[in-house]
Amino acid sequence: MDYVAVIVPSLGVGVLFYFAMKAIFNADRSERDALAQAEREAEGSEERPLQ
């Protein structure tokens, strides 16, 4: 049973690392989507002539 006590902390750190990286990638994806939408909106407003 000693091997379980040795492997559990490593698995715990691995699980924490997985969720941290998942959160970072989701935040990056959301930021890229928001930036793309802002660029589309900016391009759309530039096409209209100013009066």
Chimera marker file (.cmm) of the C-alpha trace (Angstrom):
<marker_set name="trace">
<marker id="1" x="0.000" y="0.000" z="0.000" r="1" g="1" b="0" radius="0.5"/>
<marker id="2" x="2.982" y="2.316" z="0.235" r="1" g="1" b="0" radius="0.5"/>
<marker id="3" x="2.939" y="2.775" z="-3.529" r="1" g="1" b="0" radius="0.5"/>
<marker id="4" x="-0.548" y="4.325" z="-3.309" r="1" g="1" b="0" radius="0.5"/>
<marker id="5" x="0.692" y="6.954" z="-0.846" r="1" g="1" b="0" radius="0.5"/>
<marker id="6" x="3.528" y="7.742" z="-3.248" r="1" g="1" b="0" radius="0.5"/>
<marker id="7" x="1.440" y="8.024" z="-6.430" r="1" g="1" b="0" radius="0.5"/>
<marker id="8" x="-1.590" y="9.956" z="-5.056" r="1" g="1" b="0" radius="0.5"/>
<marker id="9" x="0.189" y="13.335" z="-4.700" r="1" g="1" b="0" radius="0.5"/>
<marker id="10" x="1.508" y="13.076" z="-8.250" r="1" g="1" b="0" radius="0.5"/>
<marker id="11" x="-1.940" y="12.244" z="-9.564" r="1" g="1" b="0" radius="0.5"/>
<marker id="12" x="-3.396" y="15.153" z="-7.604" r="1" g="1" b="0" radius="0.5"/>
<marker id="13" x="-0.895" y="17.570" z="-9.105" r="1" g="1" b="0" radius="0.5"/>
<marker id="14" x="-1.581" y="16.124" z="-12.534" r="1" g="1" b="0" radius="0.5"/>
<marker id="15" x="-5.328" y="16.647" z="-12.145" r="1" g="1" b="0" radius="0.5"/>
<marker id="16" x="-4.798" y="20.229" z="-10.958" r="1" g="1" b="0" radius="0.5"/>
<marker id="17" x="-2.486" y="20.870" z="-13.908" r="1" g="1" b="0" radius="0.5"/>
<marker id="18" x="-5.080" y="19.459" z="-16.310" r="1" g="1" b="0" radius="0.5"/>
<marker id="19" x="-7.839" y="21.749" z="-15.032" r="1" g="1" b="0" radius="0.5"/>
<marker id="20" x="-5.549" y="24.782" z="-14.949" r="1" g="1" b="0" radius="0.5"/>
<marker id="21" x="-4.485" y="24.234" z="-18.570" r="1" g="1" b="0" radius="0.5"/>
<marker id="22" x="-8.088" y="23.588" z="-19.609" r="1" g="1" b="0" radius="0.5"/>
<marker id="23" x="-9.131" y="26.915" z="-18.046" r="1" g="1" b="0" radius="0.5"/>
<marker id="24" x="-6.260" y="28.752" z="-19.750" r="1" g="1" b="0" radius="0.5"/>
<marker id="25" x="-7.100" y="27.311" z="-23.172" r="1" g="1" b="0" radius="0.5"/>
<marker id="26" x="-10.810" y="28.089" z="-22.747" r="1" g="1" b="0" radius="0.5"/>
<marker id="27" x="-9.983" y="31.676" z="-21.755" r="1" g="1" b="0" radius="0.5"/>
<marker id="28" x="-7.684" y="32.011" z="-24.770" r="1" g="1" b="0" radius="0.5"/>
<marker id="29" x="-10.361" y="30.653" z="-27.096" r="1" g="1" b="0" radius="0.5"/>
<marker id="30" x="-12.946" y="33.059" z="-25.665" r="1" g="1" b="0" radius="0.5"/>
<marker id="31" x="-10.553" y="35.984" z="-26.041" r="1" g="1" b="0" radius="0.5"/>
<marker id="32" x="-9.813" y="35.085" z="-29.663" r="1" g="1" b="0" radius="0.5"/>
<marker id="33" x="-13.554" y="34.815" z="-30.403" r="1" g="1" b="0" radius="0.5"/>
<marker id="34" x="-14.218" y="38.207" z="-28.805" r="1" g="1" b="0" radius="0.5"/>
<marker id="35" x="-11.334" y="39.783" z="-30.715" r="1" g="1" b="0" radius="0.5"/>
<marker id="36" x="-12.558" y="38.329" z="-34.014" r="1" g="1" b="0" radius="0.5"/>
<marker id="37" x="-16.074" y="39.619" z="-33.344" r="1" g="1" b="0" radius="0.5"/>
<marker id="38" x="-14.739" y="43.093" z="-32.481" r="1" g="1" b="0" radius="0.5"/>
<marker id="39" x="-12.692" y="43.126" z="-35.681" r="1" g="1" b="0" radius="0.5"/>
<marker id="40" x="-15.742" y="42.099" z="-37.735" r="1" g="1" b="0" radius="0.5"/>
<marker id="41" x="-17.782" y="44.875" z="-36.144" r="1" g="1" b="0" radius="0.5"/>
<marker id="42" x="-14.999" y="47.402" z="-36.755" r="1" g="1" b="0" radius="0.5"/>
<marker id="43" x="-14.696" y="46.363" z="-40.392" r="1" g="1" b="0" radius="0.5"/>
<marker id="44" x="-18.458" y="46.653" z="-40.800" r="1" g="1" b="0" radius="0.5"/>
<marker id="45" x="-18.516" y="50.190" z="-39.443" r="1" g="1" b="0" radius="0.5"/>
<marker id="46" x="-15.623" y="51.281" z="-41.695" r="1" g="1" b="0" radius="0.5"/>
<marker id="47" x="-17.504" y="50.278" z="-44.833" r="1" g="1" b="0" radius="0.5"/>
<marker id="48" x="-20.309" y="52.769" z="-44.184" r="1" g="1" b="0" radius="0.5"/>
<marker id="49" x="-19.553" y="56.282" z="-45.436" r="1" g="1" b="0" radius="0.5"/>
<marker id="50" x="-19.569" y="59.072" z="-42.885" r="1" g="1" b="0" radius="0.5"/>
<marker id="51" x="-22.175" y="61.768" z="-43.427" r="1" g="1" b="0" radius="0.5"/>
<link id1="1" id2="2" r="1" g="1" b="0" radius="0.2"/>
<link id1="2" id2="3" r="1" g="1" b="0" radius="0.2"/>
<link id1="3" id2="4" r="1" g="1" b="0" radius="0.2"/>
<link id1="4" id2="5" r="1" g="1" b="0" radius="0.2"/>
<link id1="5" id2="6" r="1" g="1" b="0" radius="0.2"/>
<link id1="6" id2="7" r="1" g="1" b="0" radius="0.2"/>
<link id1="7" id2="8" r="1" g="1" b="0" radius="0.2"/>
<link id1="8" id2="9" r="1" g="1" b="0" radius="0.2"/>
<link id1="9" id2="10" r="1" g="1" b="0" radius="0.2"/>
<link id1="10" id2="11" r="1" g="1" b="0" radius="0.2"/>
<link id1="11" id2="12" r="1" g="1" b="0" radius="0.2"/>
<link id1="12" id2="13" r="1" g="1" b="0" radius="0.2"/>
<link id1="13" id2="14" r="1" g="1" b="0" radius="0.2"/>
<link id1="14" id2="15" r="1" g="1" b="0" radius="0.2"/>
<link id1="15" id2="16" r="1" g="1" b="0" radius="0.2"/>
<link id1="16" id2="17" r="1" g="1" b="0" radius="0.2"/>
<link id1="17" id2="18" r="1" g="1" b="0" radius="0.2"/>
<link id1="18" id2="19" r="1" g="1" b="0" radius="0.2"/>
<link id1="19" id2="20" r="1" g="1" b="0" radius="0.2"/>
<link id1="20" id2="21" r="1" g="1" b="0" radius="0.2"/>
<link id1="21" id2="22" r="1" g="1" b="0" radius="0.2"/>
<link id1="22" id2="23" r="1" g="1" b="0" radius="0.2"/>
<link id1="23" id2="24" r="1" g="1" b="0" radius="0.2"/>
<link id1="24" id2="25" r="1" g="1" b="0" radius="0.2"/>
<link id1="25" id2="26" r="1" g="1" b="0" radius="0.2"/>
<link id1="26" id2="27" r="1" g="1" b="0" radius="0.2"/>
<link id1="27" id2="28" r="1" g="1" b="0" radius="0.2"/>
<link id1="28" id2="29" r="1" g="1" b="0" radius="0.2"/>
<link id1="29" id2="30" r="1" g="1" b="0" radius="0.2"/>
<link id1="30" id2="31" r="1" g="1" b="0" radius="0.2"/>
<link id1="31" id2="32" r="1" g="1" b="0" radius="0.2"/>
<link id1="32" id2="33" r="1" g="1" b="0" radius="0.2"/>
<link id1="33" id2="34" r="1" g="1" b="0" radius="0.2"/>
<link id1="34" id2="35" r="1" g="1" b="0" radius="0.2"/>
<link id1="35" id2="36" r="1" g="1" b="0" radius="0.2"/>
<link id1="36" id2="37" r="1" g="1" b="0" radius="0.2"/>
<link id1="37" id2="38" r="1" g="1" b="0" radius="0.2"/>
<link id1="38" id2="39" r="1" g="1" b="0" radius="0.2"/>
<link id1="39" id2="40" r="1" g="1" b="0" radius="0.2"/>
<link id1="40" id2="41" r="1" g="1" b="0" radius="0.2"/>
<link id1="41" id2="42" r="1" g="1" b="0" radius="0.2"/>
<link id1="42" id2="43" r="1" g="1" b="0" radius="0.2"/>
<link id1="43" id2="44" r="1" g="1" b="0" radius="0.2"/>
<link id1="44" id2="45" r="1" g="1" b="0" radius="0.2"/>
<link id1="45" id2="46" r="1" g="1" b="0" radius="0.2"/>
<link id1="46" id2="47" r="1" g="1" b="0" radius="0.2"/>
<link id1="47" id2="48" r="1" g="1" b="0" radius="0.2"/>
<link id1="48" id2="49" r="1" g="1" b="0" radius="0.2"/>
<link id1="49" id2="50" r="1" g="1" b="0" radius="0.2"/>
<link id1="50" id2="51" r="1" g="1" b="0" radius="0.2"/>
</marker_set>
